[in-house]
Amino acid sequence: MKINKVSLGQFVAKNPFAHPLTQGFFYREKMRAIHRISPEEKLENILEVGGGRSGLTAMLYPNAKITNLDFNPEYAEVPCNQTENVTFVCGDATNLPFPNESFDAITMFDVLEHIPDHQKAAAEALRVLRPGGYIMVSTPNENWRFPYYDFMRSFTPKDSDVMAEWGHVRRGYTRQEVEDLIGFPCQVYATFINPVTVLCHDVAFSHLSPLKRQLLCTALSPITWTSYALHKPESKGTETAYRWQKLA
């Protein structure tokens, strides 16, 4: 079967964050974890729930037909939703406007923690997924907190303020909790943003000036890159990407 998933190098090279090798390095970590858990087989029709302005699924599977569903109608006009293979739909994750078994895969990258009725969202994703299709999820896990280290508290917003700004209605999930939400064990998982690389992440979202953030992340690069290189899918991280395959 023809593979239409891009290589890891091609994927992380499209990191949309400014300063992708320093202040935006955390997003590279997320992208690698997602690449690690995403299936190699050809996927023709994918629903991206809560894709917003990132276009992450289209970067990963550029030959697939992507439907990006998001609650914010303003995202219809962003560049990633104006491409030939992406259709933007303004809608609710808990009431998907699609027939049963419509998609080869569903992606929900950093979405579940934003949805009050996450059980309904998970049930809807399974409803519109064809038998044998895949659900891919990324979400904070039980290790997530902001800032990760207490000594950073003088330089960062409060944990509760960050959650409110980012629209999180819950902190995250243990592996068991997210598997219970989907209803069966995941096939594969990969953690990201570990206890070393998290320092650069927290600096990037600190109150420090842009110049100071950039200088600190650059200074931290040797240990950030080393820890990133040594990080295995099962290593301790603050967030996790998962994949499930719906039974036939």
N, C-alpha and C positions, 0 to 999 in steps of 0.2 A: 504494500500500500504506500502511495506517495506521502511523504512527510511535508507538512506545510508549516511546521513550527520553526522559527528562526533559530540560529545558533545563539549560545549564551553571549558571545562577544557582540553580535549584532543587536541583541536585545538590550543589554546594559548600556550600550553606546547611545541609546535613545533616551536615557535618563532625562526627564523634562525639567528637573530642578536646576536652578542656577548653581554654579560652582559644583558640578556633579561629582568631582573627585575630592571635595573637601566638605563644605557645609551641606551639600546634597548627597553625601556618601551614603547616608542611611537608606535612601531610596534605591540605591544600587543594591544594597543588601536585600531589600524587599524583592526587587526584581530577580535577583539570583535565586532566592527561595522559591518564588513563583515558577521560575524556569525549571527548577529541580523537581517540582511536583507535577508539572503539566505534562499530559500525555504526548507521545511522539507521533501518534497516528493522525491521519488527516481528519480534520474537523471542518465541516462545510458550513454549518449554521450555528452560531454561538450567541447566546444572550448574555450581555454584560449588565448586571444589576448594579445600579449606582456607579456607573462608570464616570459620570461627571465630565470633567474636562481633560482627564488624563489620557484616554485612548489606549490604556495599557493592553487590553485584550487584542486590539488591532495591531499593536506593535509585535505581540507574541505570535499571532496567527494572521499575517498580512494577506493570505490568500483566502481566508474564510469570509463569509458574510456575517457581519457583526450587527446585532441590534443592541443599542445602548439605551437602557431604560433608566431615567433619573427623574426625581421628583421636582427638580428645578428647571423650569422651561427656558431659562436664560442660557443653559448649556447647549441648546440646539444650535447656537450661533458660533460656538468655539471651533477652531480649525479642525480638531480631531474628529468632530462630528459632521464635517462638511466633505469628507472624503467619499470616494465612489463605493467603497465596500462597507460603509457604516450608515445605518439608519437610526436616527435619534427618535425615541418615543418618550414623551412626558407621561409618567405613570407612577403607580404605587407598588412597591415590592410585595406588599401583602395582598394585592389584588391584581395580578398580572393579566393584561388584556390579550392573552394568547390562548389558543386551543391546547388541549392536552397533548403531550409528547411531540412538541413542536421543534425542539432544539437538540443538537448533538452534545452540547455542553452549556453549562451555566457558570459564569464567573461572578464572584461576590468578594471583591478585594477591598478590605477595610470597610465593610458595609454593615455587617450584623450588629456590631456594637453601637450603631447609630439608630437601630430600629426598635421601638418599644415592643411591638408584637413580633419578636424574632421567630417565634414558633410558627406563626402564620406565614412569614416570609420564607422559612425553610420548607414548609409544606407546599407553598406555591411553586418554589423552584423545582421540587421533585415532581410536581404535577405536570409542568410543561417540558420536563426532560424525557427524552425517549429512553426506552429500555436499553441498557448498555452504555448510555451516555454518562458524562462526567460532571460533577460539581467541584469547582475549585474555589477555595475560600482562604483569605488571609485575615488575621485578627490579632489584637493584643492577647497575650496569655496571662497566667497568674503571676508572672514575674514583672509585669509592666507597672511602672510608677514614674511620676515626673516631679522633680528630677529623680534620677535613679540613686544618686549619692546625696546624702544630707548636706555635705559641704557646698553643694551648688545652689542651695535654697536662696541664698542672698542675691543670686544672679538670675533667677528664673521666675516666671509666673508661678502661682500656686497650682497644685495638682488639680483642684476643683475648677479653677479658672480655665485651665487648658482643656479639660474635658468639656466645659461649657462652650468654649470657643470652637472646638472641633466638632461639637454636636454629638458627643458620646453620651449615651444613656446608661451604659454600664462599662466597667473597667476592662473586662475581657473575659476569657474563658480558659478553663483547664481543658486538656485534651478530652477528658471524659465528658465534660459539660458540652463541648461542641459536637462530639460524637452522639451524645444523647439528643441533642437538638436536631441533627440530621436524621438520626434514627438507627444508625448502624456504624460499625467501625470504619475509619478511613483506610484507604489503601496505602497511602504514603503521606509523610509530613516532613517539613523542613523548618527549623527555627531560624530566626535572624535577629539582628541587633543584640549582640551579646554583652556581658558585663564590662567588656573593654571598649567595644565600638560605640556603646551607648553614650559614652562621655562626649564624643563629637556630636552625636544627635542632640544631646541636651544643651551643648554650647550653641548649636545652630538655632535653637528655639529660646535662647536666653534673652535677657534685657540688654545685653552688651551691645555696643555699637556695631554696625555692619563690618567695619574695619577690624575691630577687636575679635569678632566672631571668626572672620576669615583668617586672621593671623593665628588664632588659637587652634582652629581646625587644621591649618597647614602644619603647625608645630606638632600636633597630635598624629599627623598622617603616618609616620613610621610604625607606631604601635597599632593604629587603626587598621592599616593595610595588612600588617602581619597577623593580627587577630582574625581579620576577615579571611585571609588565606588559609588559616588553620581551622576555621569554623566548619564543623561537620553538620549534616542535617539534624542529627540528634543531640548536638551540643546545647547547653543552656542558652536560651535567648529570651528576649522580652516579648517577641511576637512569633507567630507560627503560620505557615501556609500548609493547607491540607488538600487532599484530593479523595473524592469518593467516586465509585462507579455504581450506577443504579442497576440493580439486578433485573435480568430479563423477565 
